[in-house]
């Protein structure tokens, strides 16, 4: 956080130096992006250990999560963090499943597959899951190949789908061979915060993700404005028909 935003955040040679949420603002390509430095989480954080629920619930409200890992032991910490985020209902680097689930008053369980299911979903599996949730009448349409867990996520309807970028810090302590191994992992950026290595690529990756989200927001806004203008025009035509003239 200190390197990206200039806001001081405690750093030391030991773990868990950040004890509270520290906000900062990263300026890049004319944009101001708010960055939050959150305390580290431990195993069992999703169940409340080490104020983990407070930390993860804050991360759940963000548009993007940067998971900062020590390059010397990235896989161990990565797996723990992924498990805790998953247990709290955060689905990292995933999109909401294209599954239509609609409860009904009567008619039983209606099940349709637009795409052939190869990951375990079937009419029987859908009915068993609905039975567990005490749902006797619903319409289910699967528009993509999904797992049973993804179908459960749709029923729960309280999951957060957030892009995650893994930031491997302290790469100055690694050899070229070790960096080649890390390079096989997706969605990661290697940096050295101390030496300020590769920070430009990190900011570019953050910008790329935020820019996509901004573009989606603009498209939705334009669609809403077009719909609003169409509605106003329709109202004007109706007023003109009944009253002869109308000025808006």
Phi, psi and omega per residue, in radians:
X1 nan -0.741 -3.133
X2 -1.066 -0.714 -3.110
X3 -1.231 -0.692 -3.072
X4 -1.389 -0.644 -2.984
X5 -2.016 -0.343 -3.066
X6 1.534 -0.156 3.078
X7 -1.368 2.281 -3.062
X8 -1.284 2.244 3.023
X9 -2.280 2.342 -3.046
X10 -1.037 2.324 3.096
X11 -2.386 2.468 -3.133
X12 -2.693 3.110 -3.112
X13 -1.367 -0.142 3.136
X14 -1.883 2.902 -3.068
X15 -1.473 2.853 3.060
X16 1.042 0.874 3.081
X17 -1.430 -0.468 3.128
X18 -1.508 2.104 -3.064
X19 -1.871 -0.369 3.125
X20 -2.345 2.936 3.097
X21 -1.289 2.160 -3.123
X22 -2.033 2.022 -3.118
X23 -1.552 2.622 3.040
X24 -2.622 2.953 -3.125
X25 -2.174 2.115 3.094
X26 -1.661 2.233 3.127
X27 -1.841 2.152 -3.092
X28 -2.670 2.196 3.118
X29 0.935 0.701 3.097
X30 1.423 -0.037 -3.128
X31 -1.796 2.626 3.069
X32 -1.959 1.976 -3.072
X33 -1.974 2.130 -3.139
X34 -1.344 2.292 3.132
X35 -2.119 2.311 3.123
X36 -1.965 2.225 3.042
X37 -1.639 1.897 -3.078
X38 -1.744 2.655 3.070
X39 -1.070 2.636 3.108
X40 -1.175 2.694 3.129
X41 -1.962 2.700 -3.127
X42 -2.033 3.017 3.110
X43 -1.100 2.259 -3.071
X44 1.642 0.125 -3.105
X45 -1.087 -0.654 -3.125
X46 -1.110 -0.374 3.113
X47 -1.661 0.051 3.052
X48 1.921 -0.044 -3.129
X49 -1.217 2.382 3.076
X50 1.050 0.668 -3.110
X51 0.997 0.495 -3.056
X52 -1.107 -0.651 -3.117
X53 -1.119 -0.644 3.104
X54 -1.146 -0.736 -3.109
X55 -1.158 -0.844 -3.068
X56 -1.210 -0.609 3.117
X57 -1.143 -0.548 3.048
X58 -1.213 -0.748 3.111
X59 -1.097 -0.544 -3.113
X60 -1.130 -0.430 -3.116
X61 -1.506 -0.092 -3.062
X62 -1.478 2.761 3.085
X63 -1.421 -0.347 -3.110
X64 -2.722 2.543 3.128
X65 -2.069 2.237 3.005
X66 -1.767 2.029 3.099
X67 -1.687 1.860 -3.089
X68 -1.571 2.105 -3.062
X69 -2.117 2.632 3.019
X70 -1.350 2.150 -3.085
X71 -1.083 -0.354 -3.123
X72 -1.282 -0.466 -3.134
X73 -2.546 1.062 -3.017
X74 -1.314 -0.679 -3.007
X75 -1.202 -0.648 3.130
X76 -1.085 -0.902 -3.121
X77 -1.196 -0.645 -3.128
X78 -1.041 -0.790 -3.110
X79 -1.136 -0.719 3.130
X80 -1.094 -0.812 -3.110
X81 -1.130 -0.751 3.126
X82 -1.054 -0.741 -3.140
X83 -1.126 -0.703 -3.126
X84 -1.206 -0.717 3.105
X85 -1.130 -0.700 3.132
X86 -1.130 -0.737 -3.138
X87 -1.118 -0.440 -3.127
X88 -1.596 0.071 3.078
X89 1.597 0.253 3.101
X90 -1.713 2.162 3.110
X91 -1.831 1.910 -2.999
X92 -1.506 2.374 3.105
X93 0.901 0.696 3.074
X94 -2.252 2.771 3.028
X95 -1.883 2.674 3.094
X96 -1.001 2.354 -3.138
X97 -1.052 2.471 3.113
X98 -1.446 1.302 -3.115
X99 -2.264 2.194 3.060
X100 -1.637 2.130 3.116
X101 -2.260 2.030 -3.066
X102 -2.325 2.088 3.100
X103 -1.264 2.563 -3.134
X104 -2.231 2.872 3.101
X105 -1.364 -0.592 -3.100
X106 -2.714 3.044 3.080
X107 1.858 -0.050 3.124
X108 1.288 -2.805 -3.116
X109 -1.682 2.000 3.042
X110 -1.659 2.249 -3.027
X111 -2.285 2.203 3.097
X112 -2.346 2.490 3.058
X113 -2.042 1.961 3.042
X114 -1.374 -0.546 3.136
X115 -2.120 2.434 3.124
X116 -1.047 2.310 -3.085
X117 -1.638 2.183 -3.128
X118 -2.127 0.043 -3.048
X119 -1.941 0.309 3.046
X120 1.948 -0.192 3.135
X121 -1.406 2.468 3.097
X122 -2.778 3.043 3.124
X123 -1.093 -0.708 3.140
X124 -1.151 -0.744 3.126
X125 -1.108 -0.719 3.128
X126 -1.096 -0.727 3.142
X127 -1.189 -0.645 3.099
X128 -1.134 -0.738 3.117
X129 -1.130 -0.780 3.119
X130 -1.071 -0.640 3.114
X131 -1.116 -0.677 3.105
X132 -1.098 -0.582 -3.138
X133 -1.642 0.194 3.103
X134 0.999 0.726 3.096
X135 -1.905 2.050 -3.079
X136 -1.819 -0.370 -3.118
X137 -2.344 2.108 -3.138
X138 -2.871 2.751 3.068
X139 -1.929 2.183 -3.078
X140 -2.142 2.163 3.084
X141 -2.256 2.081 -3.135
X142 -1.718 1.980 -3.111
X143 -1.727 0.003 3.058
X144 -2.644 2.915 -3.138
X145 -1.339 2.010 -3.053
X146 -2.221 2.841 3.050
X147 -1.626 2.972 3.092
X148 -1.127 -0.663 3.122
X149 -1.099 -0.682 3.094
X150 -1.151 -0.648 3.093
X151 -1.135 -0.687 3.075
X152 -1.100 -0.675 3.091
X153 -1.038 -0.686 3.127
X154 -1.130 -0.731 3.130
X155 -1.151 -0.747 -3.141
X156 -1.099 -0.698 3.073
X157 1.007 0.630 3.098
X158 -2.432 0.474 -3.135
X159 -1.608 2.640 3.076
X160 -1.989 2.183 -3.120
X161 -1.820 1.850 -2.971
X162 -2.208 2.316 3.042
X163 -1.213 2.444 -3.119
X164 -2.182 2.356 3.060
X165 -2.080 2.199 3.138
X166 -1.552 2.147 -3.125
X167 -1.901 1.936 3.136
X168 -1.618 1.897 -3.095
X169 -1.602 2.878 3.094
X170 1.138 0.697 3.129
X171 -1.253 -0.195 3.113
X172 -1.177 -0.267 3.138
X173 -1.630 0.021 -3.091
X174 -1.791 2.772 3.046
X175 -1.573 2.945 3.117
X176 -1.078 -0.686 3.131
X177 -1.088 -0.732 3.128
X178 -1.169 -0.635 3.083
X179 -1.154 -0.625 3.092
X180 -1.109 -0.626 3.101
X181 -1.177 -0.770 3.125
X182 -1.130 -0.522 -3.078
X183 -1.162 -0.235 3.124
X184 -1.403 -0.185 -3.123
X185 -1.481 2.476 3.114
X186 -1.443 2.791 3.015
X187 0.990 0.842 3.137
X188 -2.400 2.704 3.049
X189 -2.365 2.145 3.081
X190 -1.498 2.369 3.136
X191 -2.484 2.928 2.897
X192 -2.282 1.834 -3.107
X193 -1.147 -0.608 -3.107
X194 -1.159 -0.782 -3.115
X195 -1.617 -0.041 -3.122
X196 1.053 0.726 3.111
X197 -1.564 2.353 2.985
X198 1.111 0.398 3.126
X199 -1.228 -0.507 3.137
X200 -1.118 -0.714 3.108
X201 -1.155 -0.670 3.104
X202 -1.066 -0.829 3.139
X203 -1.134 -0.614 3.116
X204 -1.145 -0.708 3.123
X205 -1.157 -0.708 3.081
X206 -1.098 -0.787 -3.137
X207 -1.078 -0.735 -3.130
X208 -1.053 -0.767 -3.132
X209 -1.187 -0.802 -3.132
X210 -1.137 -0.632 -3.131
X211 -1.138 -0.664 3.083
X212 -1.102 -0.766 3.125
X213 -1.112 -0.698 3.123
X214 -1.125 -0.699 3.135
X215 -1.101 -0.733 3.092
X216 -1.081 -0.700 3.129
X217 -1.115 -0.719 -3.133
X218 -1.142 -0.739 3.135
X219 -1.068 -0.787 3.129
X220 -1.116 -0.706 3.139
X221 -1.117 -0.750 3.130
X222 -1.118 -0.677 3.105
X223 -1.106 -0.731 3.132
X224 -1.141 -0.745 3.139
X225 -1.137 -0.676 3.102
X226 -1.109 -0.732 3.109
X227 -1.124 -0.711 3.140
X228 -1.126 -0.732 3.128
X229 -1.139 -0.672 3.090
X230 -1.105 -0.701 3.127
X231 -1.149 -0.717 3.122
X232 -1.131 -0.739 3.115
X233 -1.080 -0.719 3.119
X234 -1.108 -0.743 3.098
X235 -1.083 -0.687 3.138
X236 -1.118 -0.694 3.126
X237 -1.142 -0.701 3.127
X238 -1.142 -0.771 3.133
X239 -1.116 -0.675 -3.133
X240 -1.161 -0.624 -3.136
X241 -1.169 -0.720 -3.063
X242 -1.516 -0.588 -2.998
X243 -1.979 -0.020 3.074
X244 1.608 -0.731 3.127
X245 -2.689 2.727 3.137
X246 -2.764 2.401 3.118
X247 -2.031 2.273 3.109
X248 -2.106 nan nan
